[in-house]
């Protein structure tokens, strides 16, 4: 994966977009290398039941769906590196791009960016200090730590509703804190959440601070503020789960490709092409509107086809080493060239 070897396709990131891109490029005999990261599988690794992905009438757990996608791509020849990309350097002209994994250099004719998005933080006092000590961004991961304890969910979308329902299986009481009276979630998810007996609602309130207690280093209370009156109060919470959306993980490429004001990678029209020839972007790294597993998978398919067509329309320019080897073969068959004999 380094040295003189040049990959045809390197996919940075995993999730539905990355694994679908891997499947399609693998079936095109391009032997893609997927640098999937230490936390492979994207945000679906933190999702319990996926009910809206076609082909699974009874639903499927997020981690199982990701494992299936990964296995399918691997079956056709995709290779995987479970490490994080630290830097990407675009190639000059027709030169290959360089993808760095720590100090390992990987050269590639095309690169598909599918790093996805990460959980957005509130940015309030106590959040960083109590992260992992009561403040979490994944109820699926951490709910069991709060069995028979009081917890809160911050947010008003489908993710917040799903987290609340799951958390209610463990916690004695779950309070959904949302800064508006209206919720962004789908009606079906909201009605499901409202039907759970140990879920309560606190609106329109915003979190102001996470507070540790005197009897230990973990979260004990949350200070909230009424959005309209400014009244503040403290509520008991041993666990707080923040579900207020996501932000694209585009940090390593913001100096390379164009992004919007929120960091989402910009592509050309309805394609997945970035402004850098041979670099494509797919999934939640691009999509700030739909953000669904199925749309990410479709975007990954597009990126794979765009990469395949790019390789078809831009044949590889032989490197000096390849040219030298070709010259040796010609000389062995036909003797020294005219210029050499002269």
C-alpha positions in Angstrom: 0.0 0.0 0.0 3.0 2.3 -0.2 6.2 2.6 -2.2 5.7 2.4 -6.0 2.3 0.8 -5.8 -0.5 3.1 -6.8 -4.1 2.2 -5.7 -6.9 2.7 -8.2 -9.4 3.7 -5.6 -8.9 4.7 -1.9 -12.1 5.2 0.1 -11.7 7.3 3.2 -14.3 6.5 5.8 -17.0 3.8 6.1 -20.7 3.9 6.8 -23.3 3.3 4.1 -21.6 5.6 1.7 -18.1 4.2 2.0 -19.2 0.6 2.0 -21.5 1.0 -1.0 -18.7 2.8 -2.9 -16.4 -0.1 -1.9 -18.9 -2.7 -3.2 -19.4 -1.0 -6.6 -15.7 -0.3 -7.2 -14.8 -3.9 -6.1 -17.3 -5.3 -8.5 -15.7 -3.1 -11.2 -12.4 -5.0 -10.4 -10.7 -1.9 -9.0 -9.7 -3.6 -5.7 -10.6 -0.6 -3.5 -8.7 0.1 -0.3 -11.1 1.3 2.4 -9.4 3.3 5.2 -12.4 2.9 7.4 -11.1 4.4 10.7 -10.9 2.9 14.1 -14.6 3.4 14.7 -15.8 1.8 11.5 -19.4 1.7 10.3 -20.3 5.3 11.0 -23.2 6.5 13.1 -25.2 3.4 12.3 -23.0 1.5 14.7 -24.8 3.4 17.4 -28.3 2.8 16.1 -30.5 0.0 17.5 -33.3 -0.7 15.1 -33.1 0.5 11.4 -36.7 0.2 10.1 -36.5 2.3 7.0 -33.7 0.5 5.0 -35.3 -1.3 2.1 -35.1 -5.1 2.1 -35.5 -5.7 5.8 -39.3 -6.0 6.5 -38.7 -6.7 10.2 -36.0 -4.1 10.5 -32.3 -4.7 11.2 -29.9 -3.4 13.9 -27.5 -0.7 12.7 -24.3 -2.7 13.5 -25.6 -5.8 11.7 -26.4 -3.7 8.6 -22.9 -2.2 8.6 -21.4 -5.7 9.0 -23.5 -7.0 6.1 -22.4 -4.1 3.9 -18.8 -4.6 4.8 -18.9 -8.3 4.2 -20.5 -7.9 0.8 -17.8 -5.4 -0.3 -15.1 -7.7 1.0 -16.6 -10.7 -0.9 -15.9 -8.9 -4.2 -12.3 -7.9 -3.3 -12.5 -4.7 -1.2 -9.7 -4.4 1.3 -9.9 -2.7 4.7 -7.6 -0.7 6.9 -9.1 0.1 10.3 -7.1 3.2 11.0 -7.7 6.9 10.6 -6.5 9.1 7.8 -4.4 12.0 9.0 -3.7 14.0 5.8 -4.6 14.0 2.1 -2.4 15.7 -0.5 -3.9 16.2 -4.0 -1.6 15.1 -6.8 -0.2 17.8 -9.2 -1.6 17.4 -12.7 -1.9 13.7 -13.5 0.1 12.6 -10.5 -1.7 10.4 -8.0 -3.1 11.7 -4.8 -1.4 10.8 -1.5 -3.4 9.6 1.5 -1.5 9.6 4.8 -2.3 7.2 7.7 0.0 8.4 10.4 3.4 8.0 8.7 2.2 5.5 6.1 1.9 6.9 2.6 -0.8 5.5 0.2 -0.9 6.8 -3.3 -4.2 6.6 -5.2 -5.5 7.7 -8.7 -8.9 8.4 -7.2 -10.1 9.1 -3.6 -13.7 8.8 -2.4 -14.3 10.9 0.8 -17.0 9.3 3.0 -16.0 10.4 6.5 -19.6 11.2 7.4 -20.7 13.4 10.3 -20.2 13.4 14.0 -22.4 14.3 16.9 -22.8 18.1 17.5 -22.1 19.4 21.0 -23.9 22.0 23.0 -20.8 23.9 23.9 -21.9 24.7 27.5 -19.9 24.6 30.7 -19.3 21.2 32.1 -19.9 19.3 28.8 -16.3 18.6 28.1 -15.4 18.0 31.7 -18.2 15.5 32.3 -18.0 13.7 28.9 -17.8 10.0 29.7 -18.8 10.8 33.3 -22.5 11.3 32.7 -22.6 13.3 29.5 -22.9 11.1 26.4 -23.8 11.2 22.7 -25.0 7.6 22.3 -27.7 6.1 24.4 -27.3 2.8 22.6 -23.7 2.7 23.8 -24.1 4.0 27.4 -27.7 3.5 28.5 -26.9 0.4 30.6 -24.7 2.5 32.9 -27.8 4.4 34.1 -30.1 1.6 35.1 -32.8 2.8 37.5 -31.3 6.3 37.5 -32.7 9.6 36.2 -31.5 10.8 32.8 -32.2 13.5 30.2 -32.2 13.6 26.4 -31.4 17.0 24.7 -32.9 17.4 21.3 -36.1 17.3 19.3 -35.5 15.2 16.2 -35.9 11.5 15.3 -32.5 10.7 16.8 -33.5 12.2 20.1 -36.8 10.3 20.1 -35.0 7.0 19.4 -32.5 7.7 22.1 -35.2 8.5 24.6 -37.2 5.3 23.8 -34.1 3.2 24.2 -32.9 4.9 27.3 -36.3 4.5 29.0 -35.7 0.7 29.0 -33.0 1.3 31.6 -33.6 4.6 33.4 -36.2 5.2 36.1 -37.1 8.5 34.4 -36.1 10.1 31.1 -36.8 13.8 30.6 -36.7 15.2 27.0 -35.3 18.7 27.0 -36.0 20.8 23.9 -35.7 24.5 23.3 -38.9 24.7 21.3 -42.5 23.6 21.8 -42.5 22.0 18.4 -40.4 18.9 17.5 -38.6 18.3 14.3 -39.1 14.5 14.6 -41.4 12.5 12.4 -45.0 12.1 13.8 -44.6 8.4 14.2 -41.4 8.7 16.3 -42.9 11.4 18.4 -46.1 9.4 19.1 -44.0 6.4 20.0 -42.0 8.4 22.5 -45.1 10.0 24.0 -46.5 6.6 24.6 -43.6 5.6 26.9 -44.7 6.0 30.5 -41.4 7.0 32.1 -40.6 9.7 29.5 -41.3 13.3 30.6 -41.1 16.5 28.6 -39.5 19.9 29.4 -40.1 22.6 26.8 -39.1 25.3 25.8 -35.9 24.9 27.8 -32.2 25.0 26.8 -29.3 23.5 28.7 -27.1 26.0 30.4 -24.6 23.9 32.4 -23.8 20.3 33.4 -23.1 20.1 37.1 -21.1 17.5 39.1 -22.1 16.8 42.7 -20.1 17.0 45.9 -20.3 13.3 46.4 -18.5 12.2 43.3 -17.0 13.3 40.0 -19.9 12.3 37.8 -22.9 14.3 36.5 -25.5 15.0 39.2 -27.6 17.9 37.9 -28.4 20.0 34.8 -29.1 23.7 34.9 -31.7 24.6 32.3 -33.2 28.0 31.2 -36.7 28.8 30.0 -36.1 30.2 26.5 -38.9 32.8 26.8 -38.8 33.9 30.4 -35.2 33.4 31.2 -36.1 31.4 34.4 -33.4 28.9 35.4 -33.8 25.7 37.4 -31.8 22.6 38.2 -33.0 19.1 37.4 -31.6 15.9 38.7 -29.8 13.8 36.1 -27.1 11.2 36.4 -26.9 10.8 32.7 -27.4 13.4 29.9 -27.6 12.4 26.3 -27.1 15.1 23.7 -28.9 14.5 20.4 -29.0 17.9 18.6 -27.7 16.9 15.2 -24.4 16.4 13.5 -21.5 18.2 11.9 -19.5 16.9 8.9 -16.1 15.4 9.6 -14.4 17.4 6.8 -11.5 18.8 8.8 -8.7 17.1 7.0 -10.0 18.2 3.5 -11.3 21.8 4.1 -8.0 23.2 2.6 -8.3 20.9 -0.4 -11.9 20.9 -1.6 -14.6 23.5 -1.4 -17.0 23.4 1.6 -20.0 25.5 2.6 -20.2 27.6 5.8 -21.0 24.5 7.9 -18.2 22.4 6.5 -20.2 20.2 4.2 -18.2 19.3 1.1 -19.5 20.9 -2.1 -19.8 18.8 -5.3 -20.5 19.6 -8.9 -24.2 19.5 -9.7 -25.8 16.1 -9.1 -22.4 14.3 -9.3 -20.0 13.5 -6.5 -17.1 15.3 -8.1 -15.2 17.9 -6.0 -13.2 20.7 -7.5 -10.1 18.4 -7.4 -10.0 16.0 -10.3 -10.1 12.4 -9.1 -11.4 13.3 -5.6 -15.1 12.5 -4.9 -17.3 13.0 -1.9 -20.4 11.1 -0.7 -22.8 10.5 2.1 -23.3 12.7 5.2 -20.1 14.6 4.4 -22.1 16.2 1.5 -25.7 15.9 2.5 -27.0 18.3 5.2 -30.6 17.8 4.3 -31.7 14.2 4.0 -29.1 12.4 6.0 -30.5 8.9 5.7 -28.8 5.6 5.5 -30.4 4.9 2.1 -29.5 8.3 0.6 -25.9 7.9 1.9 -25.7 4.4 0.2 -27.0 5.9 -3.1 -24.5 8.7 -2.9 -21.7 6.1 -2.3 -22.9 4.3 -5.5 -22.7 7.5 -7.4 -19.2 8.2 -6.1 -18.0 4.7 -7.2 -19.4 5.2 -10.7 -17.9 8.7 -10.9 -14.5 7.3 -9.9 -14.8 4.4 -12.4 -15.7 6.7 -15.2 -12.8 9.1 -14.2 -10.4 6.2 -14.4 -11.8 5.1 -17.8 -11.5 8.6 -19.2 -8.1 9.4 -17.7 -5.8 6.5 -18.4 -2.8 6.2 -16.1 0.3 8.0 -17.2 3.2 5.6 -17.0 5.7 6.4 -14.2 9.4 6.7 -15.0 9.9 3.3 -13.4 7.3 1.7 -15.7 8.8 3.5 -18.8 12.3 2.2 -17.9 11.0 -1.3 -17.5 9.2 -1.1 -20.9 12.4 0.2 -22.5 14.4 -2.7 -21.1 11.8 -5.2 -22.6 12.0 -3.5 -26.0 15.8 -3.5 -26.0 15.8 -7.2 -25.0 13.6 -8.1 -27.9 14.8 -5.8 -30.7 18.3 -4.7 -29.6 19.5 -1.3 -28.7 17.6 1.7 -30.1 18.7 3.6 -33.1 19.9 6.5 -31.0 21.9 4.2 -28.8 23.5 2.5 -31.7 24.4 5.8 -33.3 
